[in-house]
Amino acid sequence: MTERLSTETRKTVLQPLFNSGWEMDKNRDAIHKTFKFADFADAFGWMTRVAIWAEKWDHHPEWSNVYNKVTVTLITHDVDGLSTLDAKLARKMDGLFQPKKD
Ligand SMILES: C[C@H](O)[C@H](O)[C@H]1CNC2=NC(N)=NC(=O)C2=N1
């Protein structure tokens, strides 16, 4: 059964994500981040790779794409807040992300 993250767990689980650019949502118990890619193909390729994991884990992002940017919000709808699944998917997203070369 999925549960909301406890206050104690938040400190250890969320801090590394804040360090990598994730932020708390202002209005909901959720985290969000915008990923910027070289172009649309890179952005959509990443979304496709993430989608495979999301489907495998039955945990799905709220996200939108405009050209080379993907804006992501993670929340566990079943508990109306953050659970370990959001942290797991966030780490996977970061792991699959290759920053845009300048
Ligand atoms: C029935 C199905 O398992 C649920 O609706 C899953 C699907 N994907 C989900 N994704 C997210 N982000 N939160 C959920 O609570 C959720 N629930």
PDBQT file of the ligand as one rigid body, heavy atoms in Angstrom, charges set to zero:
ROOT
HETATM    1  C1  LIG A 201      -5.243   1.970 -10.976  1.00  0.00    +0.000 C 
HETATM    2  C2  LIG A 201      -3.814   2.448 -11.086  1.00  0.00    +0.000 C 
HETATM    3  O1  LIG A 201      -2.950   1.550 -10.464  1.00  0.00    +0.000 OA
HETATM    4  C3  LIG A 201      -3.645   3.800 -10.431  1.00  0.00    +0.000 C 
HETATM    5  O2  LIG A 201      -4.592   4.686 -10.974  1.00  0.00    +0.000 OA
HETATM    6  C4  LIG A 201      -2.246   4.362 -10.534  1.00  0.00    +0.000 C 
HETATM    7  C5  LIG A 201      -1.813   4.695 -11.940  1.00  0.00    +0.000 C 
HETATM    8  N1  LIG A 201      -0.772   5.697 -11.990  1.00  0.00    +0.000 N 
HETATM    9  C6  LIG A 201      -0.618   6.588 -11.002  1.00  0.00    +0.000 A 
HETATM   10  N2  LIG A 201       0.226   7.594 -11.128  1.00  0.00    +0.000 NA
HETATM   11  C7  LIG A 201       0.363   8.520 -10.181  1.00  0.00    +0.000 A 
HETATM   12  N3  LIG A 201       1.221   9.522 -10.351  1.00  0.00    +0.000 N 
HETATM   13  N4  LIG A 201      -0.346   8.451  -9.063  1.00  0.00    +0.000 NA
HETATM   14  C8  LIG A 201      -1.218   7.468  -8.827  1.00  0.00    +0.000 A 
HETATM   15  O3  LIG A 201      -1.846   7.449  -7.782  1.00  0.00    +0.000 OA
HETATM   16  C9  LIG A 201      -1.369   6.475  -9.820  1.00  0.00    +0.000 A 
HETATM   17  N5  LIG A 201      -2.176   5.465  -9.649  1.00  0.00    +0.000 NA
ENDROOT
TORSDOF 0
